[in-house]
Every structure is written in C-alpha cells, then in structure tokens.
C-alpha cells in the first residue's frame, strides 16, 4: 500500500509581471493544443490528395481527439503526484515530437499514429495550464488570469483556418505541423526559466488499472459518438457493442477507484455538491456549445453562400462576444468574489442565443445572424472558465489537477456527444425537408451525394433552393435542441452554492471547508480513503 506524505505549502508572493510572464508560456501551450485541430482541418484536402487514403480521413481527427481525452486524467494525476512543472514540460515535449513526426508522415497510417502521439501531449497541455494557474494564484484572483486563457479559444478558432489556408497555399501541408515546433520551444523556455511552483510530491503509485479502464470507457464512447449514424448505423452491432463496452468499463472503473489509495479520478470529489453541479454544468455547456458551433459553418456556406475561409471570418462576432465576456467576467470575479450570477446569466444568454439561431432561415442576412452569434458568444464567455473556477475552489490544493482534468474531460465528452447527437437531428430534419420538397428518391440522391457548396451552384435552381432550405431546417433544428440542453444548464447552475473564494491572503496549508465537507480527503466514515492530517512537513519547490 502506498503512503502519502503531508507537505506544507508555504505562501509565495508574486508580482503581476512575474505571473504574466509565466502566463505567456501557458497561453502558447494552450494555443498549440487548440490551434492544431483548426489548422489541420483546413489542410486535410491537400493532405489526402498527397498521401491518399480518403477512407481513413476521419481517423486523422478521431485519433487526436481520442488520445487527448484518454490522456487528460492521467496527466492531471501525474501533476498532482509529482509536481506540475516537470509533467507539463513533458507534455509539451511529447506534443512537439508528435508534430515533427506528423510533418514527416509518408502515408495516412503514419499520420494517424503520429496524430495520436500529438493528442497524448495535447491532453497534458490543456489540463496542465489550468492547474498551474491554480498553483500560481488563489481562486479570488484566478478569474482575471483564466479570462486571459479563455481568450486563446477565439484566436484558435479564427486564426487556425486562416493560417492553415495560408500555409497550404504558399508552403506545403507539412508546415501545418512544423509550425508547432518554434512555438513549443518558446513555451518550454518560458516555463523552464520563469516558473517556480510550490508542490507536494507524494510517495504514491499511479492507479494504472483505473487509468486503463477509464481510457477504455472514453475511447469506446468517443468511437461510438464518432461512428454512430455515419460509419455505422446506431442499431448496428458495432455501435451497440461500443455502448456495452462503455458501460462495463465505467462500472469496473468506479469499483476500482473506490478501493485504491490514489485513484486516477477520485470519486470522493463528487461528494462535494458544488464540484458535482459544476461538472454537470461543464458537460452540458460542452454539449450545447460545441455541438451547435460545429453546424454553424454548414448554414454559412450552404445557405448564406460564404466560402470556407469567409465562414471562419463570419465567426468573429461569436468569438468577439466570448472574448469580451471572458475578460470582463474574470475581472468581475476577482473584484467582487461573486460568480453564481455569471453561471446563471451565462446559461440563460447561451440558451437565448441558440434559440434565436433556431429561427434563422434562407432569408436571414449576415447582420441578423451576427447579432445572434454575439448573443451566443456572450453566454459562452461567462461559462467557459467560471465552471472550472468553481471546480477548483471546491477541492484541496492537492487535488487541483484532478479538478482541472475533470473540467477538461467532461467538457470534451459533452462536446463529442453534442456533435454526434445534434448531428442526428440535423440529418433527420435535412432529409425530411428534402423529401417533402422533391420526393423521397431525389432526396436520397441529394442527401447521399456529398454535395459541396461549390457543386451546389451547378444544380437546377429549384433543386438548389430546396437543398438550401433543407440545410437551414437541419441546422436550426440542431440549434433548437442545443437551446433545450442550455436550459437544463440554467437549472443546474441554480444548484451551485456561492461559496466564498479563497482570497489572496494565504489561509494556511489547509483551507476552511468550502462545502461543509472535510478538505483533508477523509470519507465521512474515515474509511480506507482517509489521508493523514499530520505528518512530516517540509517545503518543496518545483524549480
């Protein structure tokens, strides 16, 4: 049985300049993880044309997403156990190795494999950056800096397609991977020479069995949502089998986690009401947000006639709204310590934005859709980092990585399910609309004909108009169901108690209980998960 050494974390005073210097390295690392999918997506037609293997195209994206989701909780736990600085630098190094190998790929099999390596590193980039902010500043001050981290997402969404298109047109597709190398090296240098974190290293074994079972559950769920309704029918034995595997692996995982001393994702964290409510809210936000945003370019390109590049630019109102409220919300949390209203208002505004977008049709102009997108972006901006802040504030410092990992993991799973399930509503509505307009036979040809925005213009005017109407119907149906999920998020936000954020003045090695529950890790019965409150105390610094 492993032992746990209690370590006192001494107060560390840092200037804002020091924090912002470290933040620059963290933001570059997060940008790498977020930018990779958007920049690679633009280059995929050229990559497939060069390497062949069109039938494996989806795996280039799936391998990266699945590896990221599977590795996230493992990176989080390693950071909690052995110190976040070294673990974070290791994740950057693995990501850069995967990037270099991806650029050197000679066929699709190699590219898919190396994208998986990239994804493993990306899982550590996301959770590591969020947890390190938690080590650098207390929750009361954290909103200001997490707002800056949230600003990376709009930059990745907008800059990725533009940069990917420029590189593909003017250099070669290999450089969409090689561009990560200089950015990653800069991040490594900044982290290595500017970051000093107080840590508690614990003499404990990693829960590899739990990690393996969780990886199986996440991988099978990811494949289920990626393949369901597309590669395989929802009722096929492959999809049903993946569903059964997901359930069995999850049940076995929960049994293992109750028995080990250092679980990869402690179930005790979910005994804290705020942590559980924030986790559910994170999942629902990911479902509504990523699911809806995925289908917005379909409306812009097929219905409004935008090019692929212009559709990226047309997302600027959405990202602008998110950017402004992320920065403003972080400042307000820091100044007032109040955050519940942001969760409730953010959920309401997000639901309102999705509801407004469900009213769009073939006659909706760019100005109107832009105003709807601003509304959605404002709601998303209030939610993105605030949910993570609540989860971090609900746990001990020793479990900060686990909390950040859970936030990232459940948002990813929610987004994956959102894209998949909303895609079912999109496809059904599109097919139904086409059938009612042009008949079942013609509808089947159009729905399965892999029409692109470019080839749509070559169809007879009546058929093209019918298809645009059908796409509008499908997209707005997806938005409507996403709005329903967002309303469920509003109800969930009401269950979050506004517990005071730990302030900038250190309260000692163990903070006041935040939810009426022990913060020393004991179970209510003092069972096998109980951790010693006393022990050898000494200060360690992750230099």
GILIN-V138997 format. One record per backbone hydrogen bond with DSSP energy under -1.0 kcal/mol. NH is the residue of the N-H (numbers start at 1). CO is the residue of the C=O. E is the energy in kcal/mol with one decimal. If there is no record, write none. Layout:
nh-><NH NH>
co-><CO CO>
e-><E E>
//
This chain:
nh-><19 20 21 22 23 24 26 27 28 29 30 31 32 33 34 35 36 39 40 41 42 47 48 49 50 51 52 56 57 60 62 63 65 66 67 68 69 70 71 72 75 76 77 78 79 80 81 82 83 87 88 89 90 91 92 93 94 95 96 97 98 99 100 101 102 103 104 105 111 112 113 114 115 116 117 118 119 120 121 122 123 125 126 127 128 129 130 131 132 133 134 135 136 137 140 141 142 146 147 149 150 151 152 153 155 156 157 158 159 160 162 163 164 165 166 167 168 169 170 171 175 176 177 178 179 180 181 184 185 186 187 188 189 190 191 192 193 194 195 197 199 202 204 208 211 212 213 214 215 216 217 218 219 220 221 222 223 224 225 226 227 228 229 230 232 236 240 241 242 243 244 245 246 247 248 249 250 251 252 253 254 255 256 257 258 259 260 270 271 272 276 277 278 279 280 281 282 283 284 285 286 287 288 289 290 291 292 293 294 299 300 301 302 303 304 306 311 312 313 314 315 316 319 320 321 322 323 324 325 326 327 328 329 330 331 332 333 334 335 336 337 343 344 345 346 347 348 349 350 351 352 353 354 355 356 357 358 359 360 364 369 370 371 372 373 374 375 376 377 378 379 380 381 382 384 387 389 390 391 392 393 395 399 400 403 404 405 406 407 408 409 410 411 412 413 414 415 416 417 418 419 420 421 422 424 425 426 427 428 429 430 431 432 433 434 435 436 437 438 439 443 444 445 446 447 448 456 458 459 464 465 466 467 468 469 470 471 472 473 474 475 476 477 478 479 480 481 482 483 484 485 486 487 488 489 490 491 492 493 494 495 496 499 526 530 542 543>
co-><15 16 17 18 19 20 22 23 24 25 26 27 28 29 30 31 32 35 36 37 38 43 44 45 46 47 48 53 54 57 58 59 61 62 63 64 65 66 67 68 71 72 73 74 75 76 77 78 79 83 84 85 86 87 88 89 90 91 92 93 94 95 96 97 98 99 100 102 107 108 109 110 111 112 113 114 115 116 117 118 119 121 122 123 124 125 126 127 128 129 130 131 132 133 502 138 138 142 143 145 146 147 149 150 151 152 153 154 155 156 158 159 160 161 162 163 164 165 166 167 172 173 174 174 175 177 178 180 181 182 183 184 185 186 187 188 189 190 191 542 540 81 202 206 207 208 209 210 211 212 213 214 215 216 217 218 219 220 221 222 223 224 232 227 227 233 236 237 238 239 240 241 242 243 244 245 246 247 248 249 250 251 252 253 254 256 256 267 268 269 272 273 274 275 276 277 278 279 280 281 282 283 284 285 286 287 288 289 290 295 296 297 298 299 299 300 307 308 309 310 312 313 315 316 317 318 319 320 321 322 323 324 325 326 327 328 329 330 331 332 333 339 340 341 342 343 344 345 346 347 348 349 350 351 352 353 354 356 357 361 365 366 367 368 369 370 371 372 373 374 375 376 377 378 380 383 385 386 387 388 389 392 396 397 399 400 401 402 403 404 405 406 407 408 409 410 411 412 413 414 415 416 417 418 420 421 422 423 424 425 426 427 428 429 430 431 432 433 434 435 439 440 441 442 443 444 452 455 456 460 461 462 463 464 465 466 467 468 469 470 471 472 473 474 475 476 477 478 479 480 481 482 483 484 485 486 487 488 489 490 492 493 497 523 527 197 541>
e-><-2.1 -3.1 -1.9 -2.0 -2.7 -1.6 -1.9 -3.0 -1.8 -2.0 -2.6 -2.4 -2.1 -1.7 -2.5 -3.0 -1.4 -2.7 -2.0 -2.0 -1.0 -2.3 -2.9 -1.9 -1.7 -3.2 -2.4 -1.8 -1.8 -1.3 -2.8 -2.7 -2.4 -3.0 -2.1 -2.1 -2.3 -2.6 -2.1 -1.4 -2.6 -2.2 -2.1 -2.5 -2.2 -1.8 -2.3 -2.8 -1.5 -1.2 -2.8 -2.4 -1.9 -2.0 -2.0 -2.3 -2.4 -2.3 -2.4 -2.3 -2.5 -2.2 -2.6 -2.4 -2.3 -2.1 -1.0 -1.2 -2.0 -2.7 -2.1 -2.8 -2.3 -1.6 -1.4 -2.2 -2.4 -1.9 -1.8 -2.5 -1.9 -1.5 -2.0 -1.5 -1.8 -1.9 -1.7 -2.3 -2.4 -1.7 -1.3 -1.3 -2.2 -2.4 -3.0 -1.1 -1.0 -2.7 -2.0 -1.7 -2.2 -1.1 -1.6 -1.1 -1.2 -2.2 -2.7 -2.4 -2.6 -1.8 -1.1 -3.1 -3.1 -2.3 -2.2 -2.7 -2.3 -2.2 -2.2 -2.9 -1.7 -1.9 -1.4 -1.8 -1.7 -1.4 -1.6 -2.8 -2.3 -2.1 -2.2 -2.4 -2.4 -2.6 -2.5 -2.8 -2.2 -1.6 -1.4 -1.4 -1.2 -2.3 -1.8 -2.1 -2.3 -2.5 -2.4 -2.5 -2.3 -2.2 -2.4 -2.8 -2.8 -2.6 -2.0 -2.7 -2.5 -2.2 -2.4 -1.9 -2.8 -2.3 -1.9 -2.0 -2.0 -1.8 -2.6 -2.5 -2.0 -2.2 -2.4 -2.6 -2.3 -2.0 -2.7 -2.6 -2.0 -2.5 -2.5 -2.2 -2.2 -1.7 -2.3 -2.6 -1.1 -1.7 -1.1 -1.0 -1.7 -1.4 -2.4 -2.7 -2.6 -2.1 -2.3 -2.3 -2.4 -2.3 -2.6 -2.6 -2.4 -2.3 -2.6 -2.9 -1.7 -1.2 -1.8 -2.5 -1.7 -1.1 -2.1 -2.7 -2.4 -1.4 -2.0 -2.7 -2.5 -1.1 -1.6 -2.3 -1.0 -1.8 -2.4 -3.2 -2.3 -1.9 -2.7 -2.4 -1.9 -2.1 -2.2 -2.7 -2.9 -1.9 -1.8 -2.3 -2.4 -2.0 -2.2 -2.7 -2.3 -1.4 -2.3 -2.9 -2.4 -2.1 -2.4 -3.1 -2.4 -2.5 -2.5 -2.8 -2.4 -2.6 -2.7 -2.1 -1.3 -1.5 -1.1 -1.8 -2.1 -2.0 -2.0 -1.9 -2.2 -2.4 -1.9 -2.1 -2.9 -2.5 -1.8 -2.4 -2.5 -1.5 -2.3 -1.8 -2.2 -2.2 -2.0 -2.4 -2.3 -1.2 -1.1 -1.6 -2.2 -2.4 -2.9 -2.4 -2.1 -2.3 -2.9 -2.7 -1.7 -2.0 -2.7 -2.4 -2.4 -2.5 -2.6 -2.6 -2.6 -1.9 -3.2 -2.3 -1.1 -1.5 -2.4 -2.6 -2.5 -2.3 -2.4 -2.6 -2.5 -2.5 -2.3 -2.5 -2.0 -1.1 -3.2 -1.5 -2.2 -2.2 -1.6 -2.5 -2.9 -1.6 -1.8 -1.2 -1.4 -2.9 -2.4 -2.0 -2.4 -2.4 -2.4 -2.1 -2.6 -2.4 -2.1 -2.6 -2.9 -2.4 -1.8 -1.9 -2.2 -2.2 -2.1 -2.1 -2.2 -1.7 -2.0 -2.2 -1.8 -1.5 -1.6 -1.4 -1.6 -2.1 -2.3 -1.2 -1.3 -1.4 -2.0 -1.9 -2.0 -3.7 -1.6>
//
